Amino acid sequence: MRYAFVILMFLFAASSLLADQSDSVNVSVTPTISLTLDYDLQFRTAYYSNIDYTSAERKSTDLFSQYLNLNVIGKFDKRIEMSAKIASYGFSGKYDNAFAMPYEDKDFAFFLETAFLKFKNEKDFSFPYTIYIGKQEFHYGSGLIVDSDNTGLLGAEATVDISKFLTIDMFASKVPNENFNFYGVNFNFDSLIEFTICQERNNSGFLYKKGLSTKKSVDSSNKIEYDNKTFYDLRIASEGKKYGYAVEAVQQKGRLSKDNSEKVDYDAYMFSLNGAWHGEILKKDADANILFTYSGAKGENCFSPTFAKRYNGLQRVGYGTLFAANTTDSFVVIPNGYYGINTLGFSFGICPFNAVSSGISYFLFSASDVPADAGDAGFAKIYGAKADLGKEFDFFVKYKYKHYFDVIFDFAFYTPPSKADKVFANMDSSYLFQLGIISRF
């Protein structure tokens, strides 16, 4: 895959040179330059009653947080475009390591989220393509294995339209300040079927947990020789006016080497199913969604993509507003020994008034491999889970003023698994009250 990408970059340079020569010889070109500036400001205040189930002490947490980005887009002509996004985020209030995110360590410091050059070739070229060079957002499918979490990765991407029905994307990047390479290729068939192959080659000497390096950790068990993973992802999805669905299956291969004697051969997989309905109830716009994910695990031989979608610049995101799970980990801190998070969920939303929407969600969480005394899986036994991981109920109300301004109130209530009292350090339920304001221009 790496060599194919280098070849494509060479073709890009050659075709660009030929296009420039053609312009200078045959055509009188008048450059058209335009500049666009937009910004996105997000603010929230939140209260968490309990988020750490490895501590016997119930700790409440209240905070303010803010995320700002300024995006500048310069278009030189129909072929060349430059984009640069400057961002800042920060917390004010009480918080601990559970709120760590992959951004600048200093709160409210500005950093370069993305900065890349986009080049589109001439229409009469055999295969239309687009090249992206620089720090950019990578995202494929539903973000279960590839997403940049609003922080960007330095690298290059090439999109080639082979035909009306087939588009190929190739990408390559490196994690900043680490010996960690990430690259792959994506085949998109008529926007219906996607097949992605990508590789992570972590030679940084440290594990990544929740998408974050453990380099600064004092725990020596986080040191490794290498952690190499290869993912084969097949996704089939369709979105109609009334119904939509997405089915995704991923296989993970590779090896984790902690030292010469301790190695883990990866042979894990993940499956997800989403169904959506859009329509009217009592002449009001409404929608409903169902979700099921299963993540296979046998100890550390578990489905564990480093670059899965976890953060949005403001907070941890995932299944459940509070628990915020993906197939690997969660925002809520749970005891060691749980591997492979599975989710069964349902949500319903309705717009009772103009510009106002509201909805509820309910999630059941379970694990595919668990520590001793973790209790019973209950209903989750049906799909092979080993133990219950609790449940969550969410409620939201949102006011939207055109495209420019949103006010969102969230309430989430998480209940830990009742039979895990020998593993969970405390068994208190946790709830979240959250008010968010989003403005964009």
N, C-alpha and C positions, 0 to 999 in steps of 0.2 A: 504493500500500500504506500509506503514511503517513497519508493522509486517512481511509482505512477504519478504521485503528486509533484515530484520534481520535474518529470517530463512535461506535465501539464503547465507548470509555471514557465518552462522554457518556451512552450508553444504560445503562451500568452505574451511573453516579451517579443517574440518574433512577429506575431500578428499585429501587435501594437506598433512596432517599428514600420511594418509594411503599410499599415493604415495611415500613419503619419506621413510617410513618403507619398502615398497616393493623394492625400489632401494637398500637399505642397506643390505637386506637379500638375494636377488636373483641376483642382477646385480652389476657389478663393473662399477661405473660411473666416467668418466673423465670430469670435468667441462670445458666448452668452454666459455670464456669470451671475449666479443668484445666491443669496445667503438667507438661511432660515434659522430662527432662534426659538426654542420652546423650553418650558421648564415644567417640572413635576414636583410638587411639595406635598409631603405626607406627614401628618402629625397624629400621634395617638397617646392616650393616657389609659393605663391598665392597672388592674388590681388582681393579683394571683393569691389565692389562699394557701396553696400547698403545691409544690412542684417537685420535691425531692423525696423519693421513696427509699432512699438509701440512708436517710437520717431519721432517727426516732423523734426528733423535735419537729413539730409542725411550724414552718416558717412562712409567714405571709410576705408578699412583695408588692410594692406599688411603685410605679415609675411613669415618666414621660419619655417618649422617644420621637425622633424626627428623622426624616429622610428627604434629601433635596437633590435633584439633578438638573443640570443645565445642558441642553443639547444644541450644538451648533452644526448645521449641515450646509456645506458649500457645494454648489453644482457648477462645474466649469463648462460643461457642454453636455450633450446627450449621453456621452460615454463615461465621463469621469465625475465622481462624487466623493467628497470628504466628509466624514462625520466624527465629531469629538464630543464626548459627554463627561462633564465634571460633576462629581457627586460628593455628598457629605452625609454622614449619619451619626447619631449619638444618643446616649441614654442620659437621663438626669433622674437620680433617685437611687433606691436600693436595688441591687442586682448582684448575681454571682455568675459563676462560669457557665451556668445553663444558658445564659444569654449571649454567649460568644458567637460571633458570626465572621465570615471570611472577608472582612473589610479592614480598614486602617485601625491600628490599636488605639489611637488617640481619638476620643469622642469629638465629633463636630469638625474634624480635620477634613479638608478637601483632598480628594484623590482623583486620578484619571480612571474613570470606570471603563470607557471604551474610547478608542481613537483609531480609525481605520480608513483605508482608501478603497473605494469600490470602482471597478472598471468593467464596463460592458462592451463586448466587441461589436463590430459592424453587423447589421442584419443579414448581409449577403454572405457572411462566412458560413462554411459548411455546417458547423455545429455551434449555434449561439451559446455563449457562456458568459458567466460573471465571476470575477475574481475579487476576493476580499483579503486585504493585507493589513495586518496590525492587530491591536488589542480589540477583541470583538466578543459578542455573545454567540455561543454555540448552543443550539437546541434542536433535538430531533425527537420525533414522536411525541409522547406525553411527558418527556423529561425524566423517565424512570432510570435512564442510564447516562444521558447527556444533557446537561443544563449548566449555564455559567453563573446562576444565582445572583444576577445583577452586579457582578464584579468583573466580568470579562476575562478572557484568556488571550495571551499574546500568541499569534500564529497566522495561518493563512487558510483560506477556504476557496474552493472552486466549484461552481455549479455549471453543469453542462447539460443542455437540452438535446438529448440524443434523437428524440422523436416527439411527436405529439403526446405520446403515452409514457415516455421514460425520461426521467431526469436523474442525473448522477451527481452527488455531492462528495467531495473529498476534502478532508480537513486534517490539520496537524497543528499542535500547539505544545507549549512547555509551561509547567507551573512556575510562577515567579520564585526566584531565589532557591530553587530546589532542583535536584537531578531527577526530574519526574516528567516523562514524555507521555503525550496523549494524542492519538491519531486514529483515523478510521475513514470509512466510506459508507455512503447511504444511497440506496436505490429506491426511487419513488416511482411507482407504477400508477399513472393516471390519478394521483392524489387519493388512491384507494388503498394500495398496499405499499408498505415501506419495509425494506430490509436493511438493517444496519449492522456492520461489523466494526467494532472499535477495540482498541487496546490501551491499557494503562500499564506503563512500565515505571514503577516507583522504585528508584534506586537512591532515594534521599536518606535512607538509614533509619526512617521512623514510620510507624503506622499512621494512617489517617483515620480519624474517628469523627463521625457526623460531618464529613467533608472537610475537616480541619486537621492540620498537621499537629502531631503530638511532640514536636521537636522541643518545645519548652517544658514538657512534662518531666517531673522528677522520677516517674515510674519507669524503671529499667526494662519492664516487660514490653514497652512500646518500641524498643530498638529492634531493628530487623536488618537482614542482609539485602533482601529485595522483596517486592510484592507485585507480581505481574499477573494481570487479568485480561482475558479476551472475552468479549460479549458478542453473541449472535442474537439479534433482536428482530422478530417478525411482528409487524403491527398491521392490522386490517381495520379501517375506520371509515365511517360515512356519516355525514351530517345533513339531514333533510330538514324541510320546513317544520315537520311535525315529529319525526323520529330520528334518532341518531344512535350510533353504537361504536364501540371501539374494543377490539380484542387484541391483546398483546402477550407474546410469549418470548422469554429470553433465557438463553443458556449461558452459563459462566464457566469458563475453563481457566487454567493457569496454576500458579504455585506461589505460596507464601513461604519464605525461608527466614526463620528467626535466627538460626545458627546452623552449624553443620549437622547437628543431630535432630533439630526440631523443624520439620517441614509439614506444610499442609497442601495437599493437592486439591485444587478447586474442581468440583463437579456439581455445581448448584444450578438452580433454575428459578424462574419467577413466572407467574401467570396472572393476568388481570383481565377483568371484564367490566365494561361500563355500558349502561343503557340510559337513554335520555328521551323524554317526551316534552313537547312544547304545544300548548293549546290554550283554550279558554275554559274557565269555570265561572259560572254566573256572570258571563260577559266580561270577565277580568282575565288579563294575561296570566298564565300560570305555567309552571314547569316542574318536572319530577325527574329524579336521577336515582339509579341503583349502581352500586359499586361492589366488586369482589376482587380481592387480591390474595394470592397465595405465594409464599416465598419459602422454598425448600431450604433446610438447614440441618447439618449434623455437626454441632459444635462450631468451630471456626471455619469449617467447610460450608459456608453460607453465602447466599446471594448478597453481595456487598459492593455495589458500584460507588466509587469515590465521588463522582460528579453528578449524582442524582439531584433532582430539584429539592432544595431544602429551605432556601432563604429568598426573601423578596426585597432586601435592602432595609426593611423596617422590622421584620420579625421572622421567626421560624414559621414555615408553612407546611401543610401536609394534610393527612386525613384527620379531621377534627381540628377545630380552632385552637383547643388547648393541648390535647395530646400530640397533635401535629406529627403523625407518623408517616413514614414511607415504608418500603419493604424491608428496611435495614435497621432503622433507629427511630427515636421519637424526641420531641422537645422535653416532655416530662422525664425526669431522671428515674430510671428503673434499675433494679439490682443487676449485677453481672450474672451471666449464665443464660440469659434469654437471647435466642437467635432466630431470625426469620419472623418478621411481624406480618400477620395476616389481618385483613380488614373486610368486614361485611358492613355495608352502609346504605342508607337511604336518605334522600333529601327531597323537600317539597318547598316551592316558592310561589308567591302570588303577588300581584300588584293591586292592592285594594284601592289605591287612589293614584291620580296622576303624579308622576315623579316619586312615588313612594312604593317600595317593594319590601317584602318581609318573607321569612322562611324558617324552616326547622330542619335539623339533621339529626340522625341517630346512627352511632357506630358501635360495632362489636369488635374488639381486638383480641387476638390470640397469638400464640407463638408456636413455631414448628419444632424447636428444641429448647428445653428449659432445665433449670437447676433442680436438684432433688427437693422434694416437699413443696413444689410449686402449685400443687392442687390439680384439680380435674379440668379438662377442656370443655366439659359441658356440651352445648350445641355444636361447638367447633370441631368435635370429634368426627362429624359427618365428612368434613373435607381434610382430615388427617392432622389437625392441630394437636399438640401435646398438652397445652394448658391455656387457660383463660388469661387475658391481659387487661380485663376491665372493659368498661363501656363509657360512652360519652353522649350527652345530649346538647345540641347547639340551637340557639335562636338568634336571629338578626333582624334589624330594621334598617333600611337604607333610604336616604333622601338624595335624589340626584337632580341637580340643576343643569339642564342641557348637557353639554360635554365637559363643562369647566369645573364643577364643584360637587363633591359627594360628602355626605355625613353618614357614618355607619356606627350603629350600636350593636355590640355582640355580647351575648351571655353564653358561657359554656360550663358544663358540669360534668366532671369525670369521676367515676367510681372505680376504685381498684378492685382486683379480683378477690372475692370473699374468702377463698380457700388458700390464699398465698400468704397468710399471716406469719408463717415461719420463714418466709423469704423477704417480704416487704417489711422494712423497718417500722413503718407506721401504716395504718389502714384507714386514715381519714380521707374522706372525699375531697376533691379539689374543685374550686370554681374560679371562673374568670369573668370580670366585668371589663369591658373595653369600649372606648369611644374613639373613633378615628375620623380625621378630616383629610380629604384629598382635593387638591386644586391643581389644575393643569391648563397651560396656555401655550 
